[in-house]
Amino acid sequence: MNVYDAIMNRRTIRKFEQKPIPKEDLTKLVDLARMAAYPANVQPLKFAIIDDKEILKALYPFTKWAGALANGAPKENERPMAYIAVIGDKNIKAGGGFEVEAGAAVTTMMLASEEMGIASCWLGAIKREEIKAELGLRNEYDVVYLLALGYPKQKSRTVAMQHGEVKYFESPDGTINVPKRSLDEVLLNV
Ligand SMILES: Cc1cc2nc3c(=O)[nH]c(=O)nc-3n(C[C@H](O)[C@H](O)[C@H](O)COP(=O)(O)O)c2cc1C
């Protein structure tokens, strides 16, 4: 898969096959996140791979899924098979504020996972302190995002945005439709 196709085809997926993801694939994602562009090259992030069944189960209540959909959350047998927790290290960046760095890391991992046939959902609506406690993280570590991962059990596609409506919606067959603004709308002629 080339980069163009990975960018175009990647969609957020929230329902997953209950098939384990090889640890080496998860580790490869972290290895690639390491290569992203980071402000001033400071690289203040750490990553935790979570694929233990009990920890996955414990973390689920601290996540929130598909705010735009009535039934968008995965059922128990559709939940992610792994999370990669993106963690900010305040020993490296004392002031905190890791969103830019975490965005670069998550985007890198989502595109790489697309190439590997692994679907993903970037999770920001999470209970960070509860997750930090569950993972037993030291005080100087901030949980920034979780990246939920698994083999897709759902289809999602982009549709042309109508009348500025940003809400994604589900078709009767379960496909998710994600409105995207047109090139004409986003490309300014300056
Ligand atoms: C910073 C950020 C936080 C997000 N948090 C959540 C979340 O907590 N739960 C969720 O279901 N989706 C979450 N998403 C996924 C978005 O809803 C999704 O990216 C958006 O609807 C566009 O769909 P697409 O990724 O398929 O293009 C998040 C995305 C971003 C960029």
The ligand as an SDF file (V2000), in Angstrom:
LIG
                    3D

 31 33  0  0  0  0  0  0  0  0999 V2000
   -8.0670   14.0420   18.9870 C   0  0  0  0  0  0  0  0  0  0  0  0
   -9.1230   13.0290   18.6030 C   0  0  0  0  0  0  0  0  0  0  0  0
   -9.8650   12.4290   19.6010 C   0  0  0  0  0  0  0  0  0  0  0  0
  -10.8360   11.4810   19.2730 C   0  0  0  0  0  0  0  0  0  0  0  0
  -11.5080   10.8700   20.2920 N   0  0  0  0  0  0  0  0  0  0  0  0
  -12.4280    9.9300   19.9960 C   0  0  0  0  0  0  0  0  0  0  0  0
  -13.0850    9.2440   21.0500 C   0  0  0  0  0  0  0  0  0  0  0  0
  -12.8250    9.4730   22.2360 O   0  0  0  0  0  0  0  0  0  0  0  0
  -14.0010    8.3020   20.7280 N   0  0  0  0  0  0  0  0  0  0  0  0
  -14.2860    7.9850   19.4190 C   0  0  0  0  0  0  0  0  0  0  0  0
  -15.1420    7.1180   19.2030 O   0  0  0  0  0  0  0  0  0  0  0  0
  -13.6630    8.6010   18.3920 N   0  0  0  0  0  0  0  0  0  0  0  0
  -12.7380    9.5610   18.6460 C   0  0  0  0  0  0  0  0  0  0  0  0
  -12.0610   10.1790   17.6230 N   0  0  0  0  0  0  0  0  0  0  0  0
  -12.3110    9.7740   16.2250 C   0  0  0  0  0  0  0  0  0  0  0  0
  -13.0780   10.8330   15.4070 C   0  0  0  0  0  0  0  0  0  0  0  0
  -14.4400   10.8010   15.7690 O   0  0  0  0  0  0  0  0  0  0  0  0
  -12.8880   10.5340   13.9020 C   0  0  0  0  0  0  0  0  0  0  0  0
  -11.5350   10.6750   13.5820 O   0  0  0  0  0  0  0  0  0  0  0  0
  -13.7320   11.4830   13.0380 C   0  0  0  0  0  0  0  0  0  0  0  0
  -15.1010   11.2240   13.2070 O   0  0  0  0  0  0  0  0  0  0  0  0
  -13.3670   11.3640   11.5580 C   0  0  0  0  0  0  0  0  0  0  0  0
  -13.4890   10.0420   11.1020 O   0  0  0  0  0  0  0  0  0  0  0  0
  -12.2960    9.3380   10.3240 P   0  0  0  0  0  0  0  0  0  0  0  0
  -11.1720    9.1650   11.3200 O   0  0  0  0  0  0  0  0  0  0  0  0
  -12.8540    8.0250    9.8450 O   0  0  0  0  0  0  0  0  0  0  0  0
  -11.8800   10.2280    9.1980 O   0  0  0  0  0  0  0  0  0  0  0  0
  -11.0870   11.1380   17.9070 C   0  0  0  0  0  0  0  0  0  0  0  0
  -10.3200   11.7560   16.9030 C   0  0  0  0  0  0  0  0  0  0  0  0
   -9.3430   12.6750   17.2450 C   0  0  0  0  0  0  0  0  0  0  0  0
   -8.5160   13.2980   16.1240 C   0  0  0  0  0  0  0  0  0  0  0  0
  1  2  1  0
  2  3  1  0
  2 30  2  0
  3  4  2  0
  4  5  1  0
  4 28  1  0
  5  6  2  0
  6  7  1  0
  6 13  1  0
  7  8  2  0
  7  9  1  0
  9 10  1  0
 10 11  2  0
 10 12  1  0
 12 13  2  0
 13 14  1  0
 14 15  1  0
 14 28  1  0
 15 16  1  0
 16 17  1  0
 16 18  1  0
 18 19  1  0
 18 20  1  0
 20 21  1  0
 20 22  1  0
 22 23  1  0
 23 24  1  0
 24 25  2  0
 24 26  1  0
 24 27  1  0
 28 29  2  0
 29 30  1  0
 30 31  1  0
M  END
$$$$
